[in-house]
Amino acid sequence: MVSKCANPSCSTTFLYLREGRLFHVAVGAAAHDKGTTLERFWLCSECSVKMTIVSGPAGVLVVPLQPLSEPQKSGVAARRWKS
């Protein structure tokens, strides 16, 4: 059960789905194995704009988002506004 922000240095409590971002992360030996389970993690509004949650060999980690380069930014804007 999600009760607080997954960022260990944040103590914001989970109250509403509309506040922040909910993640379903595969946890197990490998993400595609049948033995893999999904766990839910939540980042509060403040943490979700600068961090994300990933699953890797070291387990589930809260990591900083990488800034987009200029070509990536223009590509995102083009896809966002394309009709």
FENVEN-V49184 format. One record per pair of residues at least 4 apart in sequence whose C-alpha atoms are under 7 Angstrom apart, sorted by the first residue. I is the first residue (numbers start at 1). GAP is how many residues later the second one is. Records with the same first field share a line. If there is no record, write none. Layout:
I: GAP + GAP
This chain:
2: 12 + 38 + 39 + 40
3: 10 + 11
4: 7 + 8 + 9 + 10
5: 5 + 6 + 7 + 8 + 9 + 37 + 38 + 39
6: 35 + 36 + 37
7: 36 + 55
12: 32
19: 25 + 26
20: 23 + 24 + 25 + 28
21: 21 + 22 + 23 + 24 + 27
22: 18 + 19 + 20 + 21
23: 17 + 18 + 19
24: 14 + 15 + 16 + 17
25: 13 + 14 + 15 + 30
26: 5 + 10 + 11 + 12 + 13 + 29
27: 4 + 9 + 10 + 11 + 12 + 28
28: 7 + 8 + 9
29: 7
30: 6
31: 5
43: 4 + 5
44: 4
45: 4
47: 4
48: 4
50: 14 + 15
51: 11 + 12 + 13 + 14
52: 10 + 11 + 12 + 13
53: 7 + 8 + 9 + 10
54: 6 + 7 + 8
55: 4 + 5 + 6
56: 4
68: 4 + 5
69: 4
70: 4
71: 4
72: 4
73: 4
74: 4
75: 4
76: 4
77: 4
78: 4
